[in-house]
Every structure is written in C-alpha cells, then in structure tokens.
C-alpha cells in the first residue's frame, strides 16, 4: 500500500488521457488507499525513477 505523502504544488505538471473505464478503476484504487490521483501518480513515478536499483 502506498503511503499518503504531501505533493509539492510548485513543480512541473503533466497531463495524461485515460479512457473512462481505466479512470474509474484508478479512482477506486486511490480511494481505497485514501490518496488522491495526484498523490498516487507522484508516488508511482517516484518509486519507479528514484527508488529502483540500476
């Protein structure tokens, strides 16, 4: 489970288009983990890029 973490509001923004079905699944997943989509996406990217061993 991902931990709730403050996300900086002064950083760069990205936009991602999702189909309706995928977006609904994402909303359910983040709600179950008491996260926003923003927090979840930030943590997934952070884990993928910063915490992986090379």
C-alpha positions as CSV (number, residue, x, y, z in Angstrom):
1,X,0.0,0.0,0.0
2,X,1.3,3.5,-0.8
3,X,1.7,6.0,2.0
4,X,-0.1,9.3,1.9
5,X,2.6,11.9,1.1
6,X,2.4,15.7,0.6
7,X,2.9,16.5,-3.1
8,X,4.6,19.8,-4.0
9,X,2.3,22.2,-5.7
10,X,5.1,24.3,-7.3
11,X,6.5,21.6,-9.5
12,X,6.0,20.8,-13.2
13,X,2.7,19.5,-14.4
14,X,1.9,16.6,-16.8
15,X,-1.4,15.6,-18.4
16,X,-2.5,12.1,-19.1
17,X,-5.5,11.0,-21.0
18,X,-7.3,7.9,-19.8
19,X,-10.3,6.2,-21.1
20,X,-13.4,6.3,-18.8
21,X,-13.1,2.7,-17.6
22,X,-9.5,3.0,-16.7
23,X,-10.1,6.3,-14.9
24,X,-12.9,4.8,-12.9
25,X,-10.6,1.9,-11.8
26,X,-7.9,4.4,-10.8
27,X,-10.4,6.5,-8.8
28,X,-11.5,3.3,-6.9
29,X,-7.9,2.2,-6.2
30,X,-6.8,5.6,-4.9
31,X,-9.9,6.0,-2.7
32,X,-9.3,2.6,-1.1
33,X,-5.8,3.8,-0.2
34,X,-7.0,7.2,1.0
35,X,-5.0,9.0,-1.7
36,X,-5.7,11.5,-4.5
37,X,-4.9,10.6,-8.0
38,X,-2.2,13.2,-7.9
39,X,-0.6,11.7,-4.8
40,X,-0.8,8.2,-6.3
41,X,0.8,9.2,-9.6
42,X,3.5,11.1,-7.9
43,X,4.4,8.1,-5.7
44,X,4.3,5.7,-8.6
45,X,6.7,7.8,-10.6
46,X,8.9,8.5,-7.6
47,X,9.1,4.8,-6.8
48,X,9.9,3.9,-10.4
49,X,12.5,6.5,-11.1
50,X,14.2,7.2,-7.7
51,X,13.9,4.0,-5.7
52,X,14.8,1.3,-8.2
53,X,18.2,-0.1,-8.3
54,X,20.1,0.3,-11.6
